[in-house]
Amino acid sequence: MPGTIVVNVGDILARWSNDTFKSTVHRAVNDEAHDRYAIAFFRCCNYDTVVENLLDTTSKYPPVLAGEHMQARIEDANTVP
């Protein structure tokens, strides 16, 4: 939609919201005939921040340190099967 901004939610917000906000695959695809700009901006918490469900519901994920979670995701993305 013209004039809109798309925000992809990451793993940390998905964990905090117990999947109320779903983590999305980050990709930029332009199927249009005109230019489109995609700017990646990643922001996370301090390494030692405990990431856990903030809602009053049964958690889908165990608590994790933000830095350890991010390090595991980076290692997973850079491991050849």
C-alpha positions, 0 to 999 in steps of 0.5 A, spaced: 500 500 500 502 506 498 505 510 503 506 505 508 511 502 512 512 494 514 515 492 520 517 485 521 517 482 528 523 478 531 524 472 535 524 476 542 518 480 541 515 474 539 517 470 546 515 477 550 508 476 547 508 469 547 506 469 539 501 474 540 506 478 535 509 472 530 516 472 528 517 473 521 522 471 516 526 477 514 526 478 506 525 484 501 522 482 495 520 487 489 515 484 484 513 491 482 516 495 476 518 501 480 523 502 485 522 499 492 527 501 498 528 496 504 532 498 510 534 493 515 534 495 522 535 490 528 535 492 535 535 488 541 536 488 548 542 488 553 546 481 553 543 479 560 536 481 559 531 475 561 526 474 555 520 471 557 513 471 556 510 478 559 503 476 558 498 472 564 498 466 559 502 459 559 508 460 556 510 457 549 518 458 551 522 457 556 526 464 559 532 465 555 538 471 556 537 475 550 545 475 548 545 467 548 538 467 544 541 471 539 548 468 539 544 461 538 540 464 532 547 467 529 550 460 529 544 456 527 544 461 521 551 460 519 552 452 520 552 448 514 548 442 514 
